[in-house]
Amino acid sequence: MKRPKASLHNLVLKIILSVLLVTFAGLRSVGAQEQERVHFGDIVDVDFVGGFEFDWRGGITTDGNLDGLAEADEPIFALCKTETEIAAAVAKAYGKILREPQVVVRIVDKSNRAVVQLYGAVKTPVRFKLMRPAELRELLVLAGGLTDDASGEITLFRPRDVGCDANVVKGDPASQTLKIAVADMITGKANPEILSGDVITVERASAVYVIGAVNNPRPIYSRSELTVSRAIATAGGLAKEADGRHVTILRREGGDTRSMEVDLAEAKINAQKDVVLKAFDIIDVASRGGGKRKLPPSREQIGSNPNRPQVPLRIVD
């Protein structure tokens, strides 16, 4: 059975369109590669068009130079240079022994770049191996988002001689520490590109700890002024056996622990007796017939976990 001419014509058009799309994607890929910058750990391929005698493949030294490139009188600096910039430098160096050499440089392996570390108030602390550009907000989403104890501020530490930000490219490889407000990141005012080697810490809000005869003993995180009555309400309120007349606040000041007593009934009538809490205060609600706590509780009683979770590695490609 013969294929109708219209169908054959459509098939030819689809093939031509597919070829054009593949070609365009290849050209776009080449364009992106020309802007790629060399990092520590990269493997670089230097190809002399029309010959193979001087072709070279290798890494870079601790000084940032191509490691062991022969026939070049002076070391060729490659750290944070683009593939196009390195190709021009190699062609210039070999122009002393070759006539107008045509050089193509490609980064062929990025797997040994420094990882990005993301810690703090996120659902899943994680390390990222960046194989493509990525911004802060995307990595936070990949880490599961923020936890309830996030303070609203993110610290971005950029070590010297690791990534390739604008300062490194300009020749100033000093370490940097940036403070980013979560609100600014959400609105797009501050959503920086993350570079290999960056350390991101989502800061945690300071906690107060509510224990004793409450319905949900727990740490309470607040970014605004917090009183005793509000903290107890956030912890589920008083339990049936609670004695609201005897609430003890344990506060660490210097090397000593100070104890304060609060009567919730009086605090309800007189707001001045509703003590404003400070970071790391421990609020212990007594039970009827129970004794007054004289010493701070142990770490286990206030729900603190000293063990740091294992941090997985995720590849962003």
N, C-alpha and C positions, 0 to 999 in steps of 0.2 A: 504493500500500500504506500502510495507516494505521500510525503509530508506536504501539506498545503503551503503555498508560497508565503502567505502571511505569517504562519507559524515559524517557518525557516528564517524569515526576515527578523522576527522578534528574537529568535535564538541568537542570531548573529549580533544584534544590538546588545543583548545581555552579555555576550562574551566580550564585546568591545568595552562595555561599561565596566565589567569586572576587571579587565586589564588596566583601564584608566584609574580605577580606584586603587588597585594594588600599586601602580606606578606612583600615584599621588601619595599614598601612605609611605612608600619607600623614600620619596623625596622629603616628606615631612620628617621622617625618622632621621635622615641624614642631617637635615637642618637642626634638629634637636641635638644630635650628637656633636655638631660643630660648636655648640655652646656649652657642652659638658666640660667640667673642670676636673683636673686630676687631683685625687686625694692620696694621702698615705695609704699604702696597701694595694693600690691599683696596679694592674698589669697593663702596660702600654705597648702597642704594636706600631712600629715605624716601617712604612713600606715605601721604597724607592720605585716609582712607576717606571716600567720598562726594563727592570733588572732585579736581581736578588742578592748581589754580592754584598751590599751594604744594609740589607734589611735587618731589622733588630726587634727583639721583644724582651721586655724586662720591667722591673719596678723602679722606684725612685729611692734615693738614699735619704738618710736622716736630715741631710741639708736641703732636700727637695730637688736634687738633680737626677736626670736620667742615669741609672746605675749601669756603668760599663759601656756606654755607647762609644764605639771605636771611631778613630779618625777625626774626632772633634778636638781642636786644640784647647778649647775652654769648656768646662762643664756646662751643660744645657739645663737651665733651671726649668722645672716642670710643675712644681707644686702650685695648685690653684690656677694654672694656666689652662686655656681651652685647647682642644685638639688642633684647631686652626693656628693658634699662636705658637704651639710647639712645632708644628709642621714648618712654619715660616722660619723659626729659629734654627731648626735642623737644616733646612735648605740653605740658609745663609752660611752656616758653619761648613757644610760640605761643598759650597760653591767654590771653595779654594782648590778642590781636587776634581770636581765634576762640573760640567758645563750646564748651567741652568737646571739643576736637579728638580724634579717634581716629586714632592713628598706628601704622603697621606698618613695621618696619625689617627689611631683609634684606641679608645679604652676598651680592652677586650675582657677584663675581669674586674668587677667591683666588689666581689664577695668578701674581701678582707678589710673593707672600710670599718672604721670605728662604729659601734652601735649607738643608737639613741636610747637613753634610759629614762623611763617615766615612772615616778614614784609618788607617794603621798596619798591624798584623799581621792583615789580613783578606785573603781570596782576591781580592776585587775592590774596591779603593777606589772609592767612589761618592758622588755627591750625590743627595739625595732632595728632591723637591718634595712636601710633605705636604698632601694634600687631605682627610685624615681623621686622627683620633688614631692614633698608632702608638707602640709601646713599644720599648725598646732591643733586647731579644732578637729581635723580629721583624725589625728592620733589619739586625742582624748575620746572620741567616739569609738575607735577601735579598742581602747582600753576599758570600754563599758560605761564611760561617763563618770561624773563626779559622785562622791558619796555624801551623805548628809552632814559629815563633819568638815566639809570643805570651807575654808575661811573666806573665799572670794578673791584670793590672790594666788598667782602662779609665779614661781621663780624659774627663770631660764638661765642656766649657766652654760656658757660657751667656752670650753677650754682652748688655750692657745695651741697653734700648730696642729689642729685636728680637722676642723671644718674649713670651708672656703667662703666665708661671708665677705661683705664689701670691704671691711677693714683689712682682712688678710690679703685680699687682692691688691689693695693699695699699699701693702708693705708694712702694715701695723698689726702683727699677729698677737696682740695682748689678749688675755682672757677677759671675758665680759660677763656681767650679771645683769639680767633684765628683769624688772618687775612688771607683771601684766595682770590687769584686773579682769576677772572672769566676765564681768558685765561688758567690758569693752570687747572681749573676744567674741561674745555671743552676738553683739551688734555689728561686728566686723571692723570696729575701729582699731583693733590690735589682734591680728591673726597672722603672726610671722611665719615665714617658711622655716622649717626645722632642718638643721644640717647634721650630717654625720658627726657623732661625738657629743652632741648636745645632751645635757642632763636637765630634765624637766621635773620640777617638784610642785605638785598641787598642795599648797599649804593647808594645814589643818587648823580649824578653830580651836581655841583653848577650851577645855572641858571643865565642868564641875560634876561631881559624882553624888548621886542620890541613892542612899542605901537604907536598909532597915524596913520599917513597916509601911511600905508603899506598894502599890499594885504592880509596878514595873520598874524595879531598881535598875538603874542604868546611868551611863555618862550622858550629860546634857551639853550640847554644843550650841552656843549662841553668839551672834555677831553684834548683839545690842545689850543694853543693860538688863540684867537678870536678877530678880529678887528670889528670896527663899520660897515664898508661896507659889510663885510662877514656876520655879524649878520642880517643886513637888507636884504641881498640877500636870506638868509635862511628863513626869514619871508615873502618870496614871492616877494620881491622887492618893489619899490616905487609905491604907488597908483597914479591914474591919477591926483588927486588934490594935490599931495605931493610937498613940497618945499624943495628940496634936499640941498639947501643952508643953511637951518636952522634946523639942527639936534641937539637936546639937550641931553646930557648925565648927568643923576642925579646919583651921587655916595655918598653913606653913608660912612663917615669917622669919627669914634668916635661917638660923639653925634650930629654932624652937617651933613648937606647935601651939597655937593659941586656940582656946575653946570658948565658944559663945553660945548662949542659950536663947532660943526664940520660942515664944508662945504664939501659935498660929491664930488663936482666937483674938489675942490682943493686936496682932499684926493686921487682922482684918478690919479692926476698928480704927487703929492708928497706923497710917502708912509709914510713919517714921520708924516704927518697930519692925517693919518688913525689910530685913537687912539686904542690902545690895551685895551680891556675891562677887568674888574675885576668881580669876582662873585657878583651877586645881583645888578649890574648896571642896570639902567632903561634908555632905548634909546627911546626918543620921537621924531618922525618925524613930523614936522609942516606941516599944509596945507597952500596953497597959500591964503593970506589974513587973515590967522588966527594969533592969538597972541602966544607969547612964554610962555611955561609952567614955572611957578615960584615955584610951590610946587610939591612934589612927588604925584603920583596918589594914589587913595585908593586901598585897598587890592582887591576889586572886579574888578577894572579896569585892573589889571595885571593878573587876572585869577587864583589867589591863592584860594585854598579851605581849610579852617581851620577845616572842619568837617572830622573826621576819619571814614572811612567806617567800616561797620559791618564785623567782621571777622568770617567766617563760620568754623565749625569743620568737619574734614574729617578723616575717619578711614582707616588706611593702614593695610590690613590683607592679 
